[in-house]
């Protein structure tokens, strides 16, 4: 006489899968709540600045915290644009940020590739120095950096802002992590086919690390655009200033034009907002893929 074991009950199978589903739903709700809160923390000041820039100065002085107005106007934007060289500031910031992105991607990708796949003496020491640069605050090197660029007569030029941005330890770390994730068999196959290291870097590895290039490019652009202390020290002429430095000069004196100040702040953040909205997918993919590698 033979006996057969009964299959597990259906409700037991459903019970084993119900708990992970409940946990995943709870985690998704918690993540959505945290994301909403952090979004509000960023959006509320921006919306307040936008609303204030559209209100007359007399209403702002009488009641600065109200979000409503009986006389909406764009006078602050037209006055700010006509009384300040905002066009030059935009052009300077765009040129400096674009040049910084180009040179940072080229130089840091080469360094990351060399540290990931080449063998040379002192490689661990160089990698340690680059990682140590992540812990070095920018303010600590402002004085020696200023003396260095004054000695080579680059103060007041674009290169005084572009060259310091090229040496970005975080960009080297991102490229190094991504290049380490490329299969070694692919590199060896290219070497067996007769490709030199320059060709492997340019034609094999760089096309594969587009997410890393996007992440480094966007982060470099945003960081360079928002830089304030170093451009303030280097750029002395009004027309050669960048957006953050130029906007800081609008706040001063005894009578502050609140509407114009908020309008200039909104005009300064619009390019960064456009960059984020256009390339947000590349930012997420670059950071995620680099972290997985």
Order of alpha helices (4+ residues) and beta strands (2+ residues): alpha-alpha-alpha-alpha-alpha-alpha-alpha-alpha-alpha-alpha-alpha-alpha-alpha
